[in-house]
Amino acid sequence: MKRDSRKFHIHTFGCQMNQADSGIIATLLQKGGYEPAVSEEEAGIILLNTCAVRENAVERIGHYLQHVKGFKRKHPELTVGLAGCIAQYRRESLFADFPVLDFLVGPDNYRAIASLVAEASGGCRVSRLDFDPAETYEGIVQSGAEPLTAFVPVMRGCNNMCAFCVVPFTRGRERSHPFDSVLREVRSLGAGGCREITLLGQNVNSYRDPQSGADFPQLLEAVAGEVPGVRIRFTTSHPKDMSASLVEAMASQPNICSHLHLPVQSGSSRMLERMNRGHGIQSYLEKIRLIRQSIPGIAISTDLIAGFCGESESDHRQTLELMREVRFDSAFMFHYSPRPGTLAARTMADDVPEEDKKRRLQEIIDLQNAISGELLREAVGTVAEVLAESESRRSAAQLMGRTSTNRVVVFDRGAFRPGDTLRVLITGSTSATLTGKTV
């Protein structure tokens, strides 16, 4: 198949913020005269939008670029770019390490994407990797999102210097989108038929409207009131900034989903101090109690790191104890890998043996799988409100949707279509999914 030099394909790695940024990039490329390709094989421009938070994400990029190298051998005119956090984080070495790359663009420079592609297509190797503390991409409504669900970034960057994290070095300092701009985008998405909107930020609790000073609980209530028929989610909250007013805002609006992602990273206060998290386990548990008292039935998910610098077996056991006490619905679980430039990489010894890291991680995974399975089995016999999102991957006769608590439910579609909200009697569960029938 001949590749079209005006068509692009974006391959997104990493978090929901990366997915939202891919929508921004697609919008800006289309404004510049480019078109999305139907498939990667017809694209004359392949762009990888990347995440640097986990070591395996960096490795996956390297493997994928080897795959793209084969494309370029057959089609030398193919233009290949790298966007996002890895472009920012490993700027000095990427062109040397991956000769297949033609251009690099950092998270604050997407407005220049069309001109960068034009230069690179002309035979120049180019990059734009400046930090811009004023850039929020205000006024750019994401393109290419799923029609029923959308991401709306409300703030970018992070001021928390967690010892293990590269985000402050790849996305810069915190800056918030104007309050009215967020409401305009939400209104537009609601009017266009969107049924679920997720507000995004590295730490949404740090949101402050640059004009009025309104905080995130005020923004969340306003967004929910602006589109009362649309489900509202948000991520991510930092435990040290999780406030009673945010819990009150969640409880006050029926269309704010009963799910909260609250990363704890470790069950040991000693480790949290080493991680520079700004809170201890006691304060975390107090906030969990407040949340569950105010929002009965809420599902809470988290992030967990095994084997951080100096972690003892006692610290690890405290993480397992915390998991048993809180009973998280789900978790993102990793073993620690040093990220160059971070506080931990500069000042702490990576002294937990690799085999211990992997064993501890497996114990965390096994326990979380058991807890998640128990919670899903406990849901059998209840009735849940489900937003149908798509056909089931296994059968066109079934639909897949999610509850307000972010649990996946598969059920016979009958006369229902994606976008419908319906009541489903939960009749069974697997290790990760609920099954049911419509009521």
Helices and strands as residue ranges (DSSP letters): E 4-12, H 16-31, E 35-36, G 40-42, E 43-50, H 55-74, E 79-84, H 85-89, H 94-97, E 103-105, G 110-112, H 113-121, E 126-128, E 149-153, E 155-156, H 167-171, E 175-176, H 179-191, E 196-200, G 204-206, H 216-226, E 231-235, G 239-241, H 244-252, E 259-261, H 269-274, H 281-294, E 299-306, H 313-326, E 330-335, H 343-347, H 354-379, E 383-391, E 398-403, E 408-412, E 421-429, E 434-438
